[in-house]
Amino acid sequence: MTKNLSVLIVDDEVQLCKLIARKLKKTDVITYLAHSGNEALSIVKTQHVDAVILDYMLPDMTGLDVLKKIQKMNKRIPVVMLTAFSNVESAVSAMKLGAVDYLNKPMDLEELKNIVLKICNQKSNENKTIEKEVRDTFAFQSNKMKKIIDLLKQVSETDASILILGESGVGKTTLAKWIHEQSNRKKGPLLAINCATTPEFLLEGELFGNQQGTASEANHTESGKIAASSGGTIFLDEIGEISPNMQAKLLNVIENKQVMQLGKKDYQSVDVRIITATNKNLKELVKNRIFREDLYYRLNLIEIEIPPLRERKEDIPIFIEHQISLLNSKYNKDLKIDRKSMTIFQNHYWPGNIRELLNALERVHILKRFGTILPEDLVHTSFQFEPTDDDASTNHADNHNFLSGNLPQILEEVEEKMIKQALEETNGNQTKAAEKLGIARHTLIYKVKKFGLKI
């Protein structure tokens, strides 16, 4: 349980630091030692720290000053305060600032060890809860998605601007919502706007606000979405579509944390985290001077690229199982999906990514009344298989033909082959073949006649 825990010990008493470190190392805890406030803050910036043991009095600043700065850097790092002064006021101040516990010197090292292990284990349980929320939202198992979520967990409590890249339909909006829910702004508003679908003459009013009477072609609320999301997060989807004029105004908001409504002369202060997304290559737009370089670097303090489904096919089965469970609850059914149908879904190119997959799944689910989703049920999805460049160059000819055909035709071919194989394996026994295929005997007889098979 404690194998990967790391604790920072901050005290100007060098010998005490070593004693505490020796005690914690007996339980396999990694320790970092600091004897000043600045040294401690440097370690927090550069190392992964699960908890901090912090002395109240340090040579360059007080423990409360260090605590404040740690809280700004990462609110999820628990801090235990130590002091040689039995002062109720200082204890209250520390707890108000976010310290999880407070001990007077000289303290019992065993008690201190137990407190540290307890708060670290509580933090570990919180992280597991976050991971479950992520999986419930995204249902993934690929290393690519794990790396993305691990990075986002590190910055979830900060106000760092985040740029989400990825093709249409990969889940950029869903990820933006999750980032907001995991941040210290989750109690504030999350407002979103699609910059590609909103005409520029409306977009300016939507973002920056509008004094009644300044726009002639639409009714605007007086407060723009940037000001309305103060204390929370604003999500700007398709940020690559905004004009140079809008780029300049957005840069001013980021740099000066203030916004001016249309038709007004006064600036309004705003406190907002900005998350943006695009399916365009912003670096290329910067290179071609279509997108401002200074704004680009302001927006991508943290840059995330969600890979398309075709690059993380191992996520498709777990995602489908999760969605079928949700659809079962929605439509009060108890459907399952068979292995061959899952393989067909997994082998599809999915140009529309998760959005297309969700659409196909729900359509099949609605039309399937009960039982197990079989390959013949996928006719209702109406998607077509298209080969990738890799498929064309590396797959066998029969697999290439399979991936490039029309779905109803493909399913008939699969069906015919499966029936032939089942009949061969059961020596032509229709009852056993039907059981093996999971279909009724009369259905098998009908399909044998349909395909002109000889028994």
Stockholm file with secondary structure:
# STOCKHOLM 1.0

chainA/1-455         MTKNLSVLIVDDEVQLCKLIARKLKKTDVITYLAHSGNEALSIVKTQHVDAVILDYMLPDMTGLDVLKKIQKMNKRIPVVMLTAFSNVESAVSAMKLGAVDYLNKPMDLEELKNIVLKICNQKSNENKTIEKEVRDTFAFQSNKMKKIIDLLKQVSETDASILILGESGVGKTTLAKWIHEQSNRKKGPLLAINCATTPEFLLEGELFGNQQGTASEANHTESGKIAASSGGTIFLDEIGEISPNMQAKLLNVIENKQVMQLGKKDYQSVDVRIITATNKNLKELVKNRIFREDLYYRLNLIEIEIPPLRERKEDIPIFIEHQISLLNSKYNKDLKIDRKSMTIFQNHYWPGNIRELLNALERVHILKRFGTILPEDLVHTSFQFEPTDDDASTNHADNHNFLSGNLPQILEEVEEKMIKQALEETNGNQTKAAEKLGIARHTLIYKVKKFGLKI
#=GR chainA/1-455 SS CCTTCEEEEECSCHHHHHHHHHHHHTTTCEEEEESSHHHHHHHHHHSCCSEEEEESBCSSSBHHHHHHHHHHHCTTSCEEEEESSCCHHHHHHHHHHTCSEEEESSCCHHHHHHHHHHHHHHHHHHHHHHHHHHHHHHCCCCHHHHHHHHHHHHHTTSCCCEEEECCTTSSHHHHHHHHHHHSTTTTSCEEEEETTTSCHHHHHHHHHCBCTTSCSSSCCCSSCHHHHTTTSEEEEETGGGCCHHHHHHHHHHHHHSEEECBTCCSEEECCCEEEEEESSCHHHHHHTTSSCHHHHHHHTSEEEECCCGGGCTTHHHHHHHHHHHHHHHHHTCCCEECHHHHHHHHHSCCTTHHHHHHHHHHHHHHHCCSSEECGGGGGGGCCCCCCCHHHHHHSCHHHHHHHHSCHHHHHHHHHHHHHHHHHHHTTTCHHHHHHHHTSCHHHHHHHHHHHTCCC
#=GC SS_cons         CCTTCEEEEECSCHHHHHHHHHHHHTTTCEEEEESSHHHHHHHHHHSCCSEEEEESBCSSSBHHHHHHHHHHHCTTSCEEEEESSCCHHHHHHHHHHTCSEEEESSCCHHHHHHHHHHHHHHHHHHHHHHHHHHHHHHCCCCHHHHHHHHHHHHHTTSCCCEEEECCTTSSHHHHHHHHHHHSTTTTSCEEEEETTTSCHHHHHHHHHCBCTTSCSSSCCCSSCHHHHTTTSEEEEETGGGCCHHHHHHHHHHHHHSEEECBTCCSEEECCCEEEEEESSCHHHHHHTTSSCHHHHHHHTSEEEECCCGGGCTTHHHHHHHHHHHHHHHHHTCCCEECHHHHHHHHHSCCTTHHHHHHHHHHHHHHHCCSSEECGGGGGGGCCCCCCCHHHHHHSCHHHHHHHHSCHHHHHHHHHHHHHHHHHHHTTTCHHHHHHHHTSCHHHHHHHHHHHTCCC
//
